[in-house]
Amino acid sequence: MNDLKHRIFSAVKDDLDDIEKALADNLNPYLDLVSEVAGHILFSGGKRLRPLLMVLSARICGYNGNYEKTFSTALEYLHAATLLHDDVVDEATLRRGKPAAHSKWGASITILVGDYLLARALSISAVTGRLRIVKILAGLTENMSQGEVHQLMRKGDINLTEAEYNEVIRRKTAMLFEAACRVSAILADATEEQETALSEFGYNLGIAFQMADDLFDYTLETSEFGKEVGADLREGKLTLPLIYALKQAPSGDRDIMIKIIQDPQFSEADFKTLTGLLEKYGGLTYTHNTATSFIDTAKKALAVFDPSATKDTMLDIADYVLNRSV
Amino acid sequence: MNDLKHRIFSAVKDDLDDIEKALADNLNPYLDLVSEVAGHILFSGGKRLRPLLMVLSARICGYNGNYEKTFSTALEYLHAATLLHDDVVDEATLRRGKPAAHSKWGASITILVGDYLLARALSISAVTGRLRIVKILAGLTENMSQGEVHQLMRKGDINLTEAEYNEVIRRKTAMLFEAACRVSAILADATEEQETALSEFGYNLGIAFQMADDLFDYTLETSEFGKEVGADLREGKLTLPLIYALKQAPSGDRDIMIKIIQDPQFSEADFKTLTGLLEKYGGLTYTHNTATSFIDTAKKALAVFDPSATKDTMLDIADYVLNRSV
């Protein structure tokens, strides 16, 4: 797996440097405190997956302007805005191994800096001169906030179905990846076929990405994950591994699982018991297999593009989404 | 004063009905809970000053399309979004005489519905097909969130200057009124002269509006005001009446004022003492006079427009901003 990571990194090293610079250069607030809070979330070791996909999507469509790096900050800012708001919403204490912004600056400042980043994203998109891009990003923000509300409404509900879970992660995560690839195709004046292909690539990748994240919440150590393992469960978020295992388990084991889910003070031993049952009833395997099939669909969508180094990197990224350590 | 209110209301009754309908029709979420929370803030007896100014601004520029009512929801949604976030930020308990949304649904849902409304505002603006409009609204949102951060940073600071207060209310309030008038001029394909005139009208009106609001926080009863009188002070927000009086008062009375300001548990008697001192040292009169001069500037800006019923109503609204009960 290290090979995959290494290959991607070698291919996009310069792009990542440019993106990093663009993220700092385009923040542009008049208050230092806003830079500081935004910088805390923006420069905390994010993988830059979204801006990178944007740059590569523009390139694979033959884009030859010079706005793709600046533009790629838009979705990273939007993503950072939702992270700031989500961490307030979820009362999360850790983000990428550091204290979450709201535990450092308080919820108020964090909410407002989130609003600022959200607005910056739209401002930067408007500079493309393409109204479709603005519409897609505004619509995306509508969907993401509703996906979060939906998830909150179902908090702790052990009857959450796989279909509803899919609906939430579609809005909460997949649409952002879809939009990232689509708007870059629009920026590049891609054909309709190319735009559709990239949208499908991004969407399916996004679903797989979220499923992998939900899996990591049970399988990684906190130190690797950068957020607290078991946090989803503690917040009452039922994700696919659990939804599937609950459906498969007979009533005895099901009751044990429900008891742990419904106890916000569950112990480390409880968590181990639960993980064991997720494994026993196939929740982990099922989630991994489902995510894998989304990755396959994503990769197939790129078939419309001729072979190229850019395409190879995008295919590598698709594999990496499932096999990354975080 | 009732005459003024009556005259405005008669002139715009049909417009207000249309705006009310547009606000309900364009909300458009897939989750009922989002409608419910957004509806709680949107349909709680707001004056509709911003959408009304938008409709009138388009009309005074001779607009003859049919999007001005729908479009006018954009800034009311944006305004509602900031109210939702601000009430979380300020931990306000009352808004327009009703419990603030976050005390009913919690901060999490409230933040997310605010995000939804913010995104809706941008979506609705994008439908105009004018990128300048989108850019102005995204830039406005950047400024508003920073204005709020700025205010929070200076919370409880008795050395806040009038210049800094002006900077905060400019970003927090005046720019929204300015944008409301300007974007409607753009929608109406107004001349540059008209657009500038309307922007000035909105900006100066907005400054006066905020100063009046800050005055009401000391002079009205809670039942009239719809939010808790003295709330600004309790939240540590120093506004113009206080800033001016602190500057004028000799050290003895100044110390009494500072003691009350710095005591979050101040009593009703303390509050009366403070209001008395604001009056004694001219803080209330100064604020009223300053606001009046902004209203005069606003009204003068409309000189470029020929006499019309629309213009008369806009001039009436300018007077109303200072003389409204809330």
Interface residues (C-beta under 8 A of the other chain):
Chain A: P29 Y30 L31 L33 V34 T82 H85 V88 V89 D90 A107 S108 I109 I111 L112 V113 G114 D115 Y116 L118 A119 R120 L122 S123 A126 V127 G129 L131 V134 K135 L137 A138 G139 L140 T141 E142 M144 S145 Q146 E148 V149 H150 L152 M153
Chain B: P29 Y30 L31 L33 V34 T82 H85 V88 V89 D90 A107 S108 I109 I111 L112 V113 G114 D115 Y116 L118 A119 R120 L122 S123 A126 V127 G129 L131 V134 K135 L137 A138 G139 L140 T141 E142 M144 S145 Q146 E148 V149 H150 L152 M153
